[in-house]
């Protein structure tokens, strides 16, 4: 698994949007950066050895200034923790983009409903890379979550942003030696999309 810093560089290299974030090792650094980007923030355990951070209590969302120190110190006490990732909290629909190097088909890409219900809803579909823009649009339109994304209760989400991100991930999968990639969630709002949590092998 790639170190989190390498993952961030890879996302920036391909223009895949990520929230404002910084890796810090002290509460003072966390406070200073959080004050700069504005609250609420998300605090995440920073360790290349632990892939599922929520399973070990290594993620706190909707963190306000008055709670920052307490939650920061809780994460730092977790075995294997190297530092804490402070991230601007973004809100929207949770999607997932995945990539895998399949022994039969080569590089493949997937899209669907993200978040904690991925395995329950199984609202996901696949294409072989590289994909065309039409492929990307079809991947989105074939999901159940598309009914919400195209317009629900007066909100219209940034489908173009998802399409662009799918194209970028497809290019990444073809050009880089990636065995497996997981963007979950890819948050989509009316303002844009953000790869909030990314794992790469």
PLY file of the C-alpha trace (Angstrom):
ply
format ascii 1.0
element vertex 201
property float x
property float y
property float z
element edge 200
property int vertex1
property int vertex2
end_header
0.00 0.00 0.00
1.29 3.45 -0.92
2.15 5.80 1.91
-0.56 8.50 2.37
1.85 11.23 1.23
2.52 9.33 -2.01
-1.22 8.95 -2.53
-1.74 12.71 -2.16
1.03 13.40 -4.70
-0.58 10.93 -7.13
-3.97 12.61 -6.80
-2.43 16.03 -7.44
-0.43 14.70 -10.41
-3.63 13.63 -12.17
-5.71 16.59 -11.05
-8.06 14.54 -8.89
-9.58 16.99 -6.39
-8.99 16.40 -2.69
-10.15 18.55 0.25
-7.72 20.96 1.90
-5.63 18.81 4.21
-2.37 18.54 6.08
-0.50 15.90 8.05
0.40 17.11 11.55
2.12 15.63 14.58
1.13 18.05 17.33
-2.11 19.49 18.63
-0.73 22.99 18.06
-0.16 22.26 14.36
-3.65 20.75 14.08
-5.23 23.78 15.71
-3.32 26.26 13.55
-4.25 24.53 10.29
-7.89 24.01 11.34
-8.19 27.70 12.20
-6.85 28.50 8.74
-9.20 26.27 6.71
-12.25 26.71 8.94
-14.40 24.34 10.95
-15.71 21.68 11.01
-12.76 19.46 10.15
-12.13 15.73 9.93
-9.32 14.09 11.90
-7.89 10.83 10.56
-5.25 8.45 11.78
-2.20 8.69 9.51
-0.49 5.35 9.03
0.48 3.24 6.00
0.05 0.13 8.15
-3.67 0.65 8.89
-6.00 0.70 5.88
-9.39 0.68 7.63
-9.02 3.62 9.99
-12.64 3.64 11.19
-12.30 0.07 12.49
-9.74 1.19 15.07
-11.49 4.42 16.02
-9.10 6.50 13.94
-11.59 8.89 12.31
-13.54 11.79 13.80
-15.86 13.87 11.63
-17.55 17.22 12.27
-14.81 18.25 14.71
-15.17 21.75 16.17
-12.45 23.84 17.79
-13.53 23.03 21.34
-13.26 19.25 20.65
-10.09 19.28 18.60
-7.48 18.60 21.28
-9.40 15.74 22.93
-10.04 13.91 19.64
-6.54 14.58 18.34
-5.01 12.97 21.41
-7.35 9.95 21.15
-6.10 9.24 17.64
-2.45 9.69 18.59
-2.82 7.00 21.28
-3.81 4.34 18.71
-1.08 1.76 18.15
0.70 2.31 14.84
-0.35 5.95 14.52
2.39 8.12 12.99
0.51 11.41 12.80
-2.94 12.87 12.18
-4.41 14.03 8.87
-6.48 17.20 9.32
-8.97 17.60 6.49
-11.60 20.21 5.64
-14.99 18.54 6.01
-17.02 18.44 2.80
-20.63 17.32 2.50
-22.59 15.70 -0.29
-23.49 12.35 -1.85
-21.03 9.53 -1.14
-19.82 7.66 -4.22
-17.02 5.22 -4.86
-14.47 4.94 -7.67
-12.35 1.82 -7.78
-9.56 0.49 -9.94
-8.03 -2.95 -10.24
-5.43 -4.70 -12.36
-7.38 -7.79 -13.40
-5.31 -10.80 -14.58
-7.71 -11.40 -17.50
-8.90 -7.93 -18.55
-6.03 -5.72 -17.37
-6.78 -2.33 -15.82
-10.46 -1.92 -14.90
-12.42 0.90 -13.29
-15.63 0.90 -11.25
-18.18 3.44 -10.04
-21.15 3.27 -7.70
-22.76 4.24 -4.42
-20.07 4.80 -1.80
-19.74 5.12 1.94
-20.30 2.39 4.50
-23.09 0.69 2.51
-21.00 -0.30 -0.54
-21.11 -4.02 0.19
-24.78 -3.94 1.22
-26.23 -1.99 -1.72
-23.82 -3.36 -4.35
-24.74 -0.45 -6.62
-21.61 -0.57 -8.76
-20.52 -1.29 -12.33
-17.26 -1.81 -14.20
-15.46 -0.93 -17.44
-12.11 -1.90 -18.93
-9.60 0.96 -19.13
-9.06 3.22 -20.92
-12.63 4.52 -20.91
-14.19 7.16 -23.16
-16.23 10.09 -21.88
-19.33 8.26 -23.06
-18.29 5.19 -21.02
-17.88 7.39 -17.94
-21.34 8.92 -18.37
-22.90 5.49 -18.86
-21.20 4.18 -15.71
-22.85 6.96 -13.72
-26.26 6.64 -15.40
-26.41 2.87 -14.81
-26.31 3.26 -11.02
-29.21 3.74 -8.62
-27.52 6.78 -7.12
-27.84 8.56 -10.50
-31.50 9.32 -9.73
-30.31 11.44 -6.82
-27.29 12.93 -8.59
-29.27 14.24 -11.58
-31.56 16.28 -9.34
-33.34 15.61 -6.06
-35.33 18.02 -3.87
-34.06 21.04 -5.73
-30.40 19.98 -5.65
-28.44 19.13 -8.78
-25.09 17.51 -8.17
-21.83 17.89 -10.09
-22.11 14.92 -12.47
-19.55 16.51 -14.79
-17.08 16.50 -11.89
-17.62 12.76 -11.40
-17.23 12.17 -15.14
-13.96 14.13 -15.18
-12.67 12.19 -12.17
-13.51 8.83 -13.78
-11.53 9.87 -16.86
-8.56 10.90 -14.72
-8.60 7.66 -12.71
-8.78 5.65 -15.94
-5.69 7.46 -17.23
-3.94 6.88 -13.89
-4.70 3.16 -13.97
-3.26 2.80 -17.47
-0.13 4.92 -16.95
0.90 3.92 -13.42
1.64 0.44 -12.09
-1.44 0.27 -9.87
-2.71 -3.07 -8.57
-5.69 -1.63 -6.74
-7.19 1.80 -6.10
-10.10 2.77 -3.90
-11.62 6.24 -3.61
-14.32 5.89 -0.96
-15.96 8.18 -0.49
-15.84 10.45 -3.49
-18.06 13.22 -2.17
-20.22 14.96 -4.77
-22.10 18.20 -4.05
-23.55 21.05 -6.10
-20.18 22.81 -5.87
-17.88 19.98 -6.95
-16.35 16.60 -6.12
-13.60 15.57 -3.69
-11.68 12.35 -3.17
-11.99 12.25 0.60
-10.36 8.91 1.35
-8.00 7.15 -1.07
-6.10 3.86 -0.85
-3.66 2.71 -3.51
-1.69 -0.52 -3.88
0 1
1 2
2 3
3 4
4 5
5 6
6 7
7 8
8 9
9 10
10 11
11 12
12 13
13 14
14 15
15 16
16 17
17 18
18 19
19 20
20 21
21 22
22 23
23 24
24 25
25 26
26 27
27 28
28 29
29 30
30 31
31 32
32 33
33 34
34 35
35 36
36 37
37 38
38 39
39 40
40 41
41 42
42 43
43 44
44 45
45 46
46 47
47 48
48 49
49 50
50 51
51 52
52 53
53 54
54 55
55 56
56 57
57 58
58 59
59 60
60 61
61 62
62 63
63 64
64 65
65 66
66 67
67 68
68 69
69 70
70 71
71 72
72 73
73 74
74 75
75 76
76 77
77 78
78 79
79 80
80 81
81 82
82 83
83 84
84 85
85 86
86 87
87 88
88 89
89 90
90 91
91 92
92 93
93 94
94 95
95 96
96 97
97 98
98 99
99 100
100 101
101 102
102 103
103 104
104 105
105 106
106 107
107 108
108 109
109 110
110 111
111 112
112 113
113 114
114 115
115 116
116 117
117 118
118 119
119 120
120 121
121 122
122 123
123 124
124 125
125 126
126 127
127 128
128 129
129 130
130 131
131 132
132 133
133 134
134 135
135 136
136 137
137 138
138 139
139 140
140 141
141 142
142 143
143 144
144 145
145 146
146 147
147 148
148 149
149 150
150 151
151 152
152 153
153 154
154 155
155 156
156 157
157 158
158 159
159 160
160 161
161 162
162 163
163 164
164 165
165 166
166 167
167 168
168 169
169 170
170 171
171 172
172 173
173 174
174 175
175 176
176 177
177 178
178 179
179 180
180 181
181 182
182 183
183 184
184 185
185 186
186 187
187 188
188 189
189 190
190 191
191 192
192 193
193 194
194 195
195 196
196 197
197 198
198 199
199 200
